[in-house]
Amino acid sequence: MEFGGFSKEVIPFLKDISKNNNKEWFLTQKSRYEKIILEPSRDFVIEMGEHLMAIEPTINAVPKINGSLFRIYKDSRRNKTALSDPIKTRIGYIFWQGNKKRLQSSSFYMHYGIDELFVAVGIRWFEKEILEAYRHYIKNEQHREELAGILQDLKKQGYEIMPPSMKRYPVGFKKEMPNAELSLYKEMAAYKRYDPHLIEEGSKLIDTLYKDYEAMAPLQKWIYEMSISLG
């Protein structure tokens, strides 16, 4: 089925979840969730995936939970609010490249919630393996220069960059090195925010996302090449 946008009921439903955030209540609303969020989400992933293949033919677009769709329940192992507020009030999607774990792969990402539509490219947080690969990769001055140029260009286009997490330079980097500030990152992602009601306009949503993903594709490509650099 062709994706025609999400229902105008979605954002009010997310507000309802925020007011009734417990599993017992959500079970009574499961059919509502499946009808206005889960089913159209599968159509969205299929159509957006087809568009993204024009940018990156090997992208993974998997229209199922734990594929390009995230579970509606929070992960209690990682999220301290999962006990008191177990249901997510933002709905996320990920299209990733490569065979690594999806959250540790260079990705095109989107989520919407009550207050925003959030569009991003990159990796939100480097785990140990990818962090080591990143630091090894940017020891090469040319790689740092390439990344710095990409980030500068994205900022000129109005995209924001996730801020660095560190204040001290890691081993092997000095302040005097060209673009040494790149070593302070434990993540690498660019993003833009929109009004969440954009999700209700199917073709406009797809077109907007495609233009943003195309603009941010140089960062996605750089991160992917970095992630496979060590084999």
GROMACS elastic network, one bead per residue, 0.5 to 0.9 nm:
[ bonds ]
;  ai    aj funct       b0    kb
    1     4     6  0.88327   500
    1    40     6  0.89432   500
    1    43     6  0.63975   500
    2    43     6  0.64426   500
    2    44     6  0.81994   500
    2    46     6  0.87483   500
    2    47     6  0.72856   500
    3     6     6  0.83688   500
    3    40     6  0.67944   500
    3    41     6  0.85252   500
    3    42     6  0.87224   500
    3    43     6  0.51615   500
    3    44     6  0.55033   500
    3    45     6  0.88602   500
    3    46     6  0.83585   500
    3    47     6  0.66505   500
    3   202     6  0.63940   500
    3   203     6  0.80983   500
    4     7     6  0.89830   500
    4    40     6  0.81734   500
    4    43     6  0.85241   500
    4    44     6  0.83438   500
    4   200     6  0.81281   500
    4   201     6  0.72126   500
    4   203     6  0.69739   500
    5    40     6  0.75390   500
    5    44     6  0.78084   500
    5   198     6  0.86717   500
    5   199     6  0.59376   500
    5   201     6  0.50860   500
    5   203     6  0.72817   500
    5   204     6  0.87668   500
    5   205     6  0.75180   500
    5   206     6  0.88579   500
    6     9     6  0.81745   500
    6    10     6  0.69609   500
    6    36     6  0.68784   500
    6    37     6  0.72243   500
    6    40     6  0.65569   500
    6    41     6  0.80921   500
    6    44     6  0.88791   500
    6   198     6  0.89950   500
    6   199     6  0.56251   500
    6   201     6  0.72947   500
    6   202     6  0.70862   500
    7    10     6  0.56715   500
    7    11     6  0.85245   500
    7    36     6  0.60644   500
    7    37     6  0.81102   500
    7    40     6  0.87423   500
    7   199     6  0.81602   500
    7   200     6  0.58779   500
    8    11     6  0.67863   500
    8    12     6  0.77658   500
    8    36     6  0.88781   500
    8   197     6  0.78555   500
    8   199     6  0.86352   500
    8   200     6  0.61100   500
    9    12     6  0.55243   500
    9    13     6  0.60539   500
    9    14     6  0.88012   500
    9    36     6  0.72110   500
   10    13     6  0.50014   500
   10    14     6  0.62873   500
   10    15     6  0.87364   500
   10    33     6  0.85579   500
   10    36     6  0.63697   500
   10    37     6  0.68991   500
   10   200     6  0.87404   500
   11    14     6  0.50281   500
   11    15     6  0.63299   500
   11    16     6  0.86553   500
   11   112     6  0.88854   500
   11   113     6  0.69903   500
   11   114     6  0.57340   500
   11   115     6  0.88838   500
   11   196     6  0.79562   500
   11   197     6  0.78255   500
   12    16     6  0.62406   500
   12    17     6  0.87441   500
   12   114     6  0.80029   500
   13    17     6  0.63118   500
   13    18     6  0.87637   500
   13    32     6  0.86148   500
   13    33     6  0.81923   500
   13    89     6  0.89879   500
   14    18     6  0.63763   500
   14    19     6  0.88147   500
   14    88     6  0.84170   500
   14    89     6  0.53905   500
   14    90     6  0.73901   500
   14   113     6  0.70494   500
   14   114     6  0.64194   500
   15    18     6  0.50956   500
   15    19     6  0.64688   500
   15    20     6  0.87336   500
   15    89     6  0.75628   500
   15   113     6  0.89049   500
   15   114     6  0.66196   500
   16    19     6  0.51610   500
   16    20     6  0.61089   500
   16    21     6  0.81276   500
   17    20     6  0.50020   500
   17    21     6  0.51761   500
   17    22     6  0.81012   500
   17    25     6  0.85805   500
   17    26     6  0.75277   500
   17    87     6  0.71661   500
   17    88     6  0.79605   500
   17    89     6  0.65371   500
   18    21     6  0.54367   500
   18    85     6  0.81750   500
   18    87     6  0.82404   500
   18    88     6  0.84030   500
   18    89     6  0.64445   500
   20    23     6  0.88761   500
   20    25     6  0.65119   500
   20    26     6  0.78251   500
   20    85     6  0.88373   500
   21    24     6  0.87885   500
   21    25     6  0.73146   500
   21    26     6  0.74377   500
   21    84     6  0.78401   500
   21    85     6  0.52951   500
   21    86     6  0.65694   500
   21    87     6  0.59571   500
   21    88     6  0.85195   500
   21    89     6  0.89236   500
   22    25     6  0.56669   500
   22    26     6  0.63141   500
   22    27     6  0.88358   500
   22    83     6  0.89902   500
   22    84     6  0.77270   500
   22    85     6  0.63676   500
   22    86     6  0.61843   500
   22    87     6  0.67676   500
   23    27     6  0.60661   500
   23    28     6  0.88238   500
   23    73     6  0.87821   500
   23    85     6  0.88871   500
   23    86     6  0.69434   500
   23    87     6  0.72532   500
   24    27     6  0.53881   500
   24    28     6  0.69454   500
   25    28     6  0.54111   500
   25    29     6  0.67663   500
   26    30     6  0.60335   500
   26    33     6  0.86222   500
   26    87     6  0.79027   500
   27    30     6  0.50903   500
   27    31     6  0.83810   500
   28    31     6  0.77624   500
   28    32     6  0.86482   500
   29    32     6  0.52403   500
   29    33     6  0.63223   500
   29    34     6  0.88115   500
   30    33     6  0.50325   500
   30    34     6  0.62046   500
   30    35     6  0.86212   500
   31    34     6  0.50780   500
   31    35     6  0.61090   500
   31    36     6  0.86961   500
   32    35     6  0.52070   500
   32    36     6  0.61808   500
   32    37     6  0.79954   500
   33    36     6  0.56338   500
   33    37     6  0.53976   500
   33    38     6  0.63802   500
   33    39     6  0.86612   500
   34    37     6  0.56136   500
   34    39     6  0.57706   500
   34    40     6  0.85312   500
   35    38     6  0.63651   500
   35    39     6  0.57117   500
   35    40     6  0.74847   500
   36    39     6  0.67087   500
   36    40     6  0.65566   500
   36    41     6  0.85074   500
   37    40     6  0.57343   500
   37    41     6  0.58303   500
   37    42     6  0.88293   500
   37    91     6  0.84360   500
   38    41     6  0.50208   500
   38    42     6  0.65600   500
   38    64     6  0.89577   500
   38    69     6  0.86337   500
   39    42     6  0.54666   500
   39    43     6  0.68782   500
   39    44     6  0.89227   500
   40    43     6  0.50064   500
   40    44     6  0.60959   500
   40    45     6  0.86838   500
   41    45     6  0.61969   500
   41    46     6  0.86536   500
   41    63     6  0.75928   500
   41    64     6  0.88045   500
   41    69     6  0.76367   500
   41    93     6  0.85284   500
   42    45     6  0.52173   500
   42    46     6  0.63385   500
   42    47     6  0.87817   500
   42    62     6  0.84120   500
   42    64     6  0.66998   500
   42    68     6  0.87814   500
   42    69     6  0.79619   500
   43    46     6  0.52195   500
   43    47     6  0.62762   500
   43    48     6  0.84934   500
   43    63     6  0.75342   500
   44    47     6  0.53057   500
   44    48     6  0.58444   500
   44    49     6  0.81222   500
   44    63     6  0.82509   500
   44   202     6  0.86563   500
   44   206     6  0.84693   500
   45    48     6  0.51952   500
   45    49     6  0.56387   500
   45    50     6  0.84170   500
   45    61     6  0.62498   500
   45    62     6  0.69624   500
   45    63     6  0.54852   500
   45    64     6  0.87502   500
   45    68     6  0.69600   500
   45    69     6  0.81098   500
   45    93     6  0.77322   500
   45    94     6  0.87220   500
   45    95     6  0.83678   500
   46    49     6  0.51570   500
   46    50     6  0.63222   500
   46    51     6  0.88964   500
   46    61     6  0.67774   500
   46    62     6  0.75403   500
   46    63     6  0.63537   500
   47    50     6  0.51865   500
   47    51     6  0.65108   500
   47    52     6  0.87618   500
   47   206     6  0.81356   500
   48    51     6  0.51166   500
   48    52     6  0.61303   500
   48    53     6  0.87042   500
   48    61     6  0.80620   500
   48    95     6  0.89936   500
   48   206     6  0.65210   500
   48   209     6  0.84235   500
   48   210     6  0.79320   500
   49    52     6  0.50069   500
   49    53     6  0.62518   500
   49    59     6  0.75784   500
   49    60     6  0.75470   500
   49    61     6  0.51044   500
   49    62     6  0.82422   500
   49    95     6  0.73570   500
   50    53     6  0.53661   500
   50    54     6  0.73197   500
   50    57     6  0.89988   500
   50    61     6  0.82154   500
   51    54     6  0.56771   500
   51    55     6  0.74883   500
   51   206     6  0.83240   500
   51   210     6  0.70451   500
   52    55     6  0.51611   500
   52    56     6  0.60715   500
   52    57     6  0.73693   500
   52    59     6  0.71591   500
   52    61     6  0.87291   500
   52    95     6  0.85016   500
   52   108     6  0.87310   500
   52   210     6  0.71387   500
   52   213     6  0.79578   500
   52   214     6  0.83978   500
   53    58     6  0.68184   500
   53    59     6  0.62926   500
   53    60     6  0.89238   500
   54    57     6  0.61263   500
   55    59     6  0.87330   500
   55   210     6  0.88846   500
   55   213     6  0.82352   500
   55   214     6  0.65620   500
   55   217     6  0.74217   500
   56    59     6  0.57142   500
   56    97     6  0.82465   500
   56   217     6  0.84852   500
   56   221     6  0.86933   500
   57    60     6  0.88786   500
   58    96     6  0.88308   500
   58    97     6  0.63703   500
   58    98     6  0.75547   500
   59    95     6  0.63938   500
   59    96     6  0.56724   500
   59    98     6  0.74310   500
   59   107     6  0.83757   500
   59   108     6  0.89904   500
   60    67     6  0.84655   500
   60    68     6  0.77978   500
   60    94     6  0.86118   500
   60    95     6  0.54204   500
   60    96     6  0.51943   500
   60    97     6  0.58721   500
   60    98     6  0.77294   500
   61    67     6  0.74988   500
   61    68     6  0.58840   500
   61    94     6  0.77361   500
   61    95     6  0.52922   500
   61    96     6  0.73367   500
   62    65     6  0.84142   500
   62    66     6  0.85985   500
   62    68     6  0.50038   500
   62    69     6  0.76735   500
   62    94     6  0.89011   500
   62    95     6  0.78088   500
   63    67     6  0.64499   500
   63    68     6  0.57890   500
   63    69     6  0.65590   500
   64    67     6  0.52268   500
   64    68     6  0.62920   500
   64    69     6  0.56009   500
   64    70     6  0.83020   500
   65    68     6  0.67806   500
   65    70     6  0.54929   500
   65    71     6  0.59411   500
   66    69     6  0.57308   500
   66    70     6  0.55572   500
   66    71     6  0.67630   500
   67    70     6  0.72647   500
   67    93     6  0.87120   500
   67    94     6  0.78203   500
   67    95     6  0.84973   500
   67   102     6  0.80589   500
   68    92     6  0.83526   500
   68    93     6  0.53020   500
   68    95     6  0.58462   500
   68    96     6  0.81105   500
   68   102     6  0.85663   500
   69    91     6  0.83483   500
   69    92     6  0.65543   500
   69    93     6  0.51254   500
   69    94     6  0.67939   500
   70    73     6  0.85770   500
   70    91     6  0.73354   500
   70    92     6  0.59891   500
   70    93     6  0.65790   500
   70    94     6  0.82402   500
   71    74     6  0.72470   500
   71    75     6  0.86614   500
   71    88     6  0.84137   500
   71    91     6  0.86685   500
   71    92     6  0.88025   500
   72    86     6  0.86597   500
   72    87     6  0.59779   500
   72    88     6  0.54930   500
   72    89     6  0.82468   500
   72    90     6  0.85560   500
   72    91     6  0.74410   500
   73    76     6  0.87735   500
   73    82     6  0.80119   500
   73    86     6  0.57681   500
   73    88     6  0.59422   500
   74    77     6  0.88031   500
   74    78     6  0.83025   500
   74    79     6  0.67051   500
   74    81     6  0.81783   500
   74    82     6  0.54956   500
   74    83     6  0.88593   500
   74    85     6  0.82064   500
   74    86     6  0.54320   500
   74    87     6  0.59382   500
   74    88     6  0.60605   500
   75    78     6  0.56232   500
   75    79     6  0.57908   500
   75    80     6  0.87178   500
   75    82     6  0.65864   500
   75    86     6  0.81898   500
   76    79     6  0.51992   500
   76    80     6  0.65154   500
   76    81     6  0.76730   500
   76    82     6  0.50489   500
   76    83     6  0.69033   500
   76    86     6  0.79783   500
   77    80     6  0.76793   500
   77    82     6  0.84926   500
   78    82     6  0.84943   500
   79    82     6  0.55810   500
   79    83     6  0.86030   500
   80    83     6  0.70138   500
   80    84     6  0.84525   500
   81    84     6  0.55491   500
   81    85     6  0.55882   500
   81    86     6  0.69905   500
   82    85     6  0.51286   500
   82    87     6  0.74397   500
   82    88     6  0.88487   500
   83    86     6  0.57028   500
   85    88     6  0.77717   500
   88    91     6  0.71652   500
   89   112     6  0.86712   500
   89   113     6  0.60321   500
   89   114     6  0.73144   500
   90   111     6  0.64306   500
   90   112     6  0.54012   500
   90   114     6  0.72000   500
   91   110     6  0.83831   500
   91   111     6  0.52709   500
   91   112     6  0.54681   500
   91   113     6  0.64282   500
   92   109     6  0.75010   500
   92   110     6  0.57319   500
   92   112     6  0.66630   500
   92   113     6  0.88872   500
   93   108     6  0.84206   500
   93   109     6  0.57624   500
   93   110     6  0.52802   500
   93   111     6  0.61029   500
   94   102     6  0.77268   500
   94   103     6  0.83133   500
   94   107     6  0.65016   500
   94   108     6  0.58995   500
   94   110     6  0.65938   500
   94   111     6  0.87239   500
   95   102     6  0.80165   500
   95   106     6  0.86491   500
   95   107     6  0.54496   500
   95   108     6  0.50992   500
   95   109     6  0.63213   500
   95   110     6  0.89822   500
   96    99     6  0.87681   500
   96   100     6  0.89561   500
   96   101     6  0.88487   500
   96   102     6  0.58630   500
   96   103     6  0.80337   500
   96   104     6  0.88860   500
   96   105     6  0.59018   500
   96   106     6  0.58246   500
   96   108     6  0.63107   500
   96   109     6  0.82866   500
   97   100     6  0.81632   500
   97   102     6  0.79380   500
   97   105     6  0.61393   500
   97   106     6  0.57894   500
   97   107     6  0.61975   500
   97   108     6  0.87307   500
   97   220     6  0.89478   500
   97   224     6  0.71868   500
   98   101     6  0.84805   500
   98   102     6  0.83238   500
   98   105     6  0.66268   500
   98   106     6  0.78131   500
   98   224     6  0.77969   500
   98   228     6  0.85209   500
   99   102     6  0.79225   500
   99   105     6  0.78322   500
  100   103     6  0.82984   500
  100   104     6  0.64309   500
  100   105     6  0.57671   500
  100   227     6  0.89158   500
  101   104     6  0.52079   500
  101   105     6  0.61053   500
  102   105     6  0.51373   500
  102   106     6  0.80057   500
  102   107     6  0.76705   500
  103   106     6  0.80134   500
  103   107     6  0.78462   500
  103   123     6  0.67728   500
  103   124     6  0.76445   500
  103   125     6  0.81048   500
  103   126     6  0.88817   500
  104   107     6  0.84825   500
  104   123     6  0.62421   500
  104   124     6  0.82066   500
  104   125     6  0.76017   500
  104   126     6  0.67111   500
  104   127     6  0.72471   500
  104   130     6  0.71215   500
  104   227     6  0.87613   500
  105   122     6  0.78425   500
  105   123     6  0.65356   500
  105   130     6  0.88450   500
  105   223     6  0.83008   500
  105   224     6  0.71049   500
  105   227     6  0.74249   500
  106   121     6  0.74137   500
  106   122     6  0.51046   500
  106   123     6  0.57625   500
  106   219     6  0.88658   500
  106   220     6  0.57315   500
  106   221     6  0.76159   500
  106   222     6  0.86876   500
  106   223     6  0.57592   500
  106   224     6  0.51763   500
  106   225     6  0.89348   500
  106   227     6  0.77208   500
  107   120     6  0.82441   500
  107   121     6  0.56342   500
  107   122     6  0.52954   500
  107   123     6  0.66093   500
  107   220     6  0.65748   500
  107   223     6  0.89187   500
  107   224     6  0.84913   500
  108   119     6  0.79661   500
  108   120     6  0.61370   500
  108   122     6  0.67866   500
  108   213     6  0.68106   500
  108   216     6  0.89366   500
  108   217     6  0.86171   500
  108   220     6  0.75664   500
  109   118     6  0.82013   500
  109   119     6  0.59673   500
  109   120     6  0.50784   500
  109   121     6  0.58944   500
  109   122     6  0.79940   500
  109   213     6  0.89318   500
  110   117     6  0.73459   500
  110   118     6  0.55531   500
  110   120     6  0.61773   500
  110   121     6  0.86550   500
  110   209     6  0.85607   500
  111   116     6  0.82318   500
  111   117     6  0.59077   500
  111   118     6  0.52726   500
  111   119     6  0.67789   500
  111   120     6  0.88840   500
  112   115     6  0.78216   500
  112   116     6  0.57363   500
  112   118     6  0.60825   500
  112   119     6  0.87439   500
  112   196     6  0.60057   500
  112   197     6  0.89851   500
  112   199     6  0.78885   500
  113   116     6  0.55566   500
  113   117     6  0.65473   500
  113   118     6  0.85658   500
  113   196     6  0.66085   500
  114   117     6  0.85639   500
  114   196     6  0.68363   500
  115   194     6  0.89904   500
  115   195     6  0.71692   500
  115   196     6  0.62386   500
  116   193     6  0.64047   500
  116   194     6  0.58034   500
  116   195     6  0.52789   500
  116   197     6  0.82730   500
  117   192     6  0.84121   500
  117   193     6  0.55670   500
  117   195     6  0.58000   500
  117   197     6  0.79730   500
  117   198     6  0.75747   500
  117   199     6  0.78482   500
  118   191     6  0.70562   500
  118   192     6  0.60652   500
  118   194     6  0.64959   500
  118   195     6  0.88678   500
  118   196     6  0.83129   500
  119   190     6  0.84647   500
  119   191     6  0.54340   500
  119   192     6  0.53668   500
  119   193     6  0.62575   500
  119   194     6  0.81355   500
  119   209     6  0.72710   500
  119   212     6  0.77316   500
  119   213     6  0.82585   500
  120   189     6  0.66383   500
  120   190     6  0.55293   500
  120   192     6  0.65401   500
  120   193     6  0.87963   500
  120   212     6  0.83508   500
  120   213     6  0.77435   500
  120   216     6  0.81539   500
  121   124     6  0.87029   500
  121   188     6  0.85123   500
  121   189     6  0.54592   500
  121   190     6  0.55492   500
  121   191     6  0.65318   500
  121   213     6  0.70994   500
  121   216     6  0.64680   500
  121   217     6  0.75816   500
  121   219     6  0.72478   500
  121   220     6  0.60143   500
  122   187     6  0.81109   500
  122   188     6  0.56911   500
  122   190     6  0.66720   500
  122   191     6  0.89057   500
  122   216     6  0.89094   500
  122   219     6  0.69171   500
  122   220     6  0.55699   500
  122   223     6  0.67363   500
  122   224     6  0.86631   500
  123   126     6  0.68188   500
  123   187     6  0.59790   500
  123   188     6  0.55355   500
  123   189     6  0.56883   500
  123   220     6  0.88152   500
  123   223     6  0.80417   500
  124   162     6  0.81024   500
  124   186     6  0.85206   500
  124   187     6  0.53616   500
  124   188     6  0.63744   500
  124   189     6  0.61526   500
  125   131     6  0.86893   500
  125   186     6  0.61302   500
  125   188     6  0.74429   500
  125   189     6  0.89099   500
  126   129     6  0.76973   500
  126   130     6  0.55169   500
  126   131     6  0.50806   500
  126   132     6  0.87570   500
  126   134     6  0.85615   500
  126   185     6  0.89203   500
  126   186     6  0.55058   500
  126   187     6  0.53332   500
  126   188     6  0.81498   500
  127   130     6  0.56706   500
  127   131     6  0.58782   500
  127   132     6  0.85734   500
  127   186     6  0.82828   500
  127   187     6  0.89937   500
  128   131     6  0.51030   500
  128   132     6  0.61287   500
  128   133     6  0.86135   500
  129   132     6  0.53268   500
  129   133     6  0.63235   500
  129   134     6  0.87225   500
  130   134     6  0.60307   500
  130   135     6  0.86250   500
  130   226     6  0.88010   500
  130   227     6  0.65078   500
  131   134     6  0.50274   500
  131   135     6  0.62369   500
  131   136     6  0.85410   500
  131   185     6  0.89007   500
  131   186     6  0.65083   500
  131   187     6  0.80681   500
  132   135     6  0.52628   500
  132   136     6  0.61009   500
  132   137     6  0.84934   500
  133   136     6  0.51599   500
  133   137     6  0.60160   500
  133   138     6  0.86939   500
  133   226     6  0.69729   500
  133   227     6  0.64479   500
  133   228     6  0.83995   500
  133   229     6  0.73910   500
  133   230     6  0.66847   500
  134   137     6  0.50888   500
  134   138     6  0.62350   500
  134   139     6  0.87133   500
  134   183     6  0.84853   500
  134   186     6  0.87216   500
  134   223     6  0.84399   500
  134   226     6  0.63807   500
  134   227     6  0.71651   500
  135   138     6  0.53344   500
  135   139     6  0.63541   500
  135   170     6  0.87065   500
  135   172     6  0.88482   500
  135   182     6  0.89697   500
  135   183     6  0.65205   500
  136   139     6  0.54292   500
  136   140     6  0.77242   500
  136   230     6  0.88651   500
  137   140     6  0.60201   500
  137   143     6  0.68614   500
  137   144     6  0.82751   500
  137   226     6  0.62464   500
  137   227     6  0.87678   500
  137   229     6  0.73834   500
  137   230     6  0.86717   500
  138   141     6  0.65769   500
  138   142     6  0.80033   500
  138   143     6  0.55052   500
  138   144     6  0.51936   500
  138   145     6  0.88501   500
  138   147     6  0.87332   500
  138   180     6  0.88951   500
  138   182     6  0.78473   500
  138   183     6  0.74177   500
  138   226     6  0.86465   500
  139   142     6  0.87445   500
  139   143     6  0.77287   500
  139   144     6  0.74722   500
  139   172     6  0.77577   500
  139   173     6  0.77465   500
  139   183     6  0.86659   500
  140   143     6  0.54155   500
  140   144     6  0.65558   500
  140   145     6  0.88348   500
  141   144     6  0.51042   500
  141   145     6  0.61471   500
  141   146     6  0.86465   500
  141   177     6  0.84562   500
  141   178     6  0.72441   500
  141   179     6  0.81730   500
  142   146     6  0.61396   500
  142   147     6  0.86524   500
  143   146     6  0.50850   500
  143   147     6  0.62517   500
  143   148     6  0.85612   500
  143   222     6  0.87625   500
  143   226     6  0.89047   500
  144   147     6  0.51819   500
  144   148     6  0.60155   500
  144   149     6  0.85151   500
  144   178     6  0.78692   500
  144   179     6  0.62444   500
  144   180     6  0.79395   500
  144   182     6  0.71956   500
  145   148     6  0.51136   500
  145   149     6  0.61367   500
  145   150     6  0.86663   500
  145   178     6  0.77898   500
  145   179     6  0.68233   500
  146   149     6  0.52271   500
  146   150     6  0.63217   500
  146   151     6  0.88026   500
  146   222     6  0.82703   500
  147   150     6  0.50828   500
  147   151     6  0.62064   500
  147   152     6  0.85473   500
  147   182     6  0.84012   500
  147   219     6  0.74525   500
  147   222     6  0.72213   500
  147   223     6  0.89409   500
  148   151     6  0.52285   500
  148   152     6  0.61164   500
  148   153     6  0.86075   500
  148   179     6  0.68508   500
  148   182     6  0.77601   500
  149   152     6  0.51342   500
  149   153     6  0.61541   500
  149   154     6  0.86523   500
  150   153     6  0.51788   500
  150   154     6  0.62271   500
  150   155     6  0.86999   500
  150   216     6  0.86992   500
  150   218     6  0.67536   500
  150   219     6  0.63762   500
  150   222     6  0.88179   500
  151   154     6  0.51075   500
  151   155     6  0.61965   500
  151   156     6  0.86796   500
  151   159     6  0.88747   500
  151   160     6  0.88899   500
  151   161     6  0.74037   500
  151   190     6  0.80351   500
  151   219     6  0.75912   500
  152   155     6  0.52065   500
  152   156     6  0.63665   500
  152   157     6  0.88433   500
  153   156     6  0.51260   500
  153   157     6  0.64664   500
  153   158     6  0.89739   500
  153   159     6  0.89337   500
  154   157     6  0.50400   500
  154   158     6  0.65052   500
  154   159     6  0.53904   500
  154   160     6  0.75171   500
  154   161     6  0.83144   500
  154   190     6  0.77209   500
  154   215     6  0.76948   500
  154   216     6  0.70102   500
  154   219     6  0.87685   500
  155   158     6  0.51158   500
  155   160     6  0.60395   500
  155   161     6  0.74947   500
  155   190     6  0.87682   500
  156   159     6  0.73607   500
  157   215     6  0.84625   500
  158   192     6  0.78445   500
  159   190     6  0.62897   500
  159   191     6  0.56380   500
  159   192     6  0.55361   500
  159   193     6  0.89658   500
  159   216     6  0.85456   500
  160   163     6  0.89164   500
  160   189     6  0.85194   500
  160   190     6  0.54951   500
  160   191     6  0.53264   500
  160   192     6  0.63380   500
  161   164     6  0.89783   500
  161   188     6  0.76177   500
  161   189     6  0.59233   500
  161   191     6  0.64161   500
  162   185     6  0.87385   500
  162   187     6  0.73289   500
  162   188     6  0.65061   500
  162   189     6  0.56132   500
  162   190     6  0.62251   500
  162   191     6  0.77575   500
  163   185     6  0.74084   500
  163   187     6  0.83435   500
  163   188     6  0.84803   500
  163   189     6  0.89477   500
  164   167     6  0.79884   500
  164   181     6  0.83782   500
  164   182     6  0.79099   500
  164   183     6  0.85719   500
  164   184     6  0.54866   500
  164   186     6  0.66907   500
  164   187     6  0.73237   500
  164   188     6  0.84354   500
  165   184     6  0.63314   500
  165   185     6  0.55413   500
  165   186     6  0.59809   500
  165   187     6  0.78598   500
  166   169     6  0.73813   500
  166   170     6  0.86219   500
  166   183     6  0.84983   500
  166   185     6  0.64398   500
  166   186     6  0.75826   500
  167   184     6  0.65886   500
  168   184     6  0.70506   500
  169   172     6  0.81297   500
  169   173     6  0.58986   500
  169   174     6  0.64571   500
  169   175     6  0.73785   500
  169   180     6  0.80671   500
  169   181     6  0.78114   500
  169   183     6  0.65499   500
  169   184     6  0.60551   500
  170   173     6  0.59282   500
  170   174     6  0.82361   500
  170   183     6  0.68714   500
  170   184     6  0.72884   500
  171   174     6  0.82929   500
  173   176     6  0.85326   500
  173   177     6  0.70951   500
  173   180     6  0.65345   500
  173   181     6  0.89469   500
  173   183     6  0.70500   500
  174   177     6  0.56223   500
  174   180     6  0.64503   500
  174   181     6  0.88665   500
  175   178     6  0.79992   500
  175   179     6  0.83892   500
  175   180     6  0.56860   500
  175   181     6  0.72516   500
  176   179     6  0.85284   500
  176   180     6  0.70553   500
  177   180     6  0.50896   500
  177   181     6  0.86552   500
  178   181     6  0.83554   500
  179   182     6  0.60249   500
  179   183     6  0.83128   500
  180   183     6  0.58056   500
  180   184     6  0.79028   500
  181   184     6  0.55403   500
  181   185     6  0.78505   500
  182   185     6  0.58970   500
  183   186     6  0.81072   500
  185   188     6  0.68343   500
  188   219     6  0.86971   500
  188   223     6  0.79326   500
  189   219     6  0.78828   500
  189   220     6  0.84707   500
  190   216     6  0.72899   500
  190   219     6  0.79347   500
  191   212     6  0.87658   500
  191   216     6  0.84984   500
  192   212     6  0.82149   500
  193   196     6  0.87045   500
  194   197     6  0.84512   500
  194   198     6  0.73984   500
  195   198     6  0.60452   500
  195   199     6  0.86706   500
  196   199     6  0.61676   500
  196   200     6  0.84094   500
  197   200     6  0.56498   500
  197   201     6  0.77885   500
  198   201     6  0.55986   500
  198   202     6  0.81413   500
  198   204     6  0.75057   500
  198   205     6  0.59891   500
  199   202     6  0.66601   500
  199   204     6  0.84917   500
  199   205     6  0.59293   500
  199   206     6  0.89968   500
  200   204     6  0.88734   500
  200   205     6  0.77915   500
  201   204     6  0.54614   500
  201   205     6  0.57599   500
  201   206     6  0.85801   500
  202   205     6  0.52385   500
  202   206     6  0.63473   500
  202   207     6  0.86878   500
  203   206     6  0.51600   500
  203   207     6  0.60614   500
  203   208     6  0.84857   500
  204   207     6  0.50851   500
  204   208     6  0.59556   500
  204   209     6  0.84754   500
  205   208     6  0.51814   500
  205   209     6  0.61093   500
  205   210     6  0.84764   500
  206   209     6  0.52442   500
  206   210     6  0.60178   500
  206   211     6  0.86588   500
  207   210     6  0.51129   500
  207   211     6  0.62455   500
  207   212     6  0.86993   500
  208   211     6  0.53310   500
  208   212     6  0.63455   500
  208   213     6  0.86381   500
  209   212     6  0.51265   500
  209   213     6  0.59622   500
  209   214     6  0.83739   500
  210   213     6  0.50946   500
  210   214     6  0.59119   500
  210   215     6  0.84532   500
  211   214     6  0.51227   500
  211   215     6  0.61363   500
  211   216     6  0.86303   500
  212   215     6  0.50672   500
  212   216     6  0.61218   500
  212   217     6  0.83905   500
  213   216     6  0.50523   500
  213   217     6  0.57459   500
  213   220     6  0.87653   500
  214   217     6  0.50401   500
  214   218     6  0.81320   500
  215   218     6  0.73466   500
  215   219     6  0.88879   500
  216   219     6  0.56666   500
  216   220     6  0.66458   500
  216   221     6  0.89780   500
  217   221     6  0.60419   500
  217   222     6  0.85054   500
  218   221     6  0.51165   500
  218   222     6  0.61296   500
  218   223     6  0.86446   500
  219   222     6  0.50637   500
  219   223     6  0.61495   500
  219   224     6  0.85210   500
  220   223     6  0.52913   500
  220   224     6  0.61800   500
  220   225     6  0.87135   500
  221   224     6  0.50782   500
  221   225     6  0.61696   500
  221   226     6  0.85291   500
  222   225     6  0.52281   500
  222   226     6  0.61601   500
  222   227     6  0.86323   500
  223   227     6  0.60606   500
  223   228     6  0.87989   500
  224   227     6  0.50294   500
  224   228     6  0.64500   500
  224   229     6  0.85871   500
  225   228     6  0.54449   500
  225   229     6  0.60629   500
  226   229     6  0.51291   500
  226   230     6  0.80213   500
  227   230     6  0.72426   500
  227   231     6  0.82104   500
  228   231     6  0.52034   500
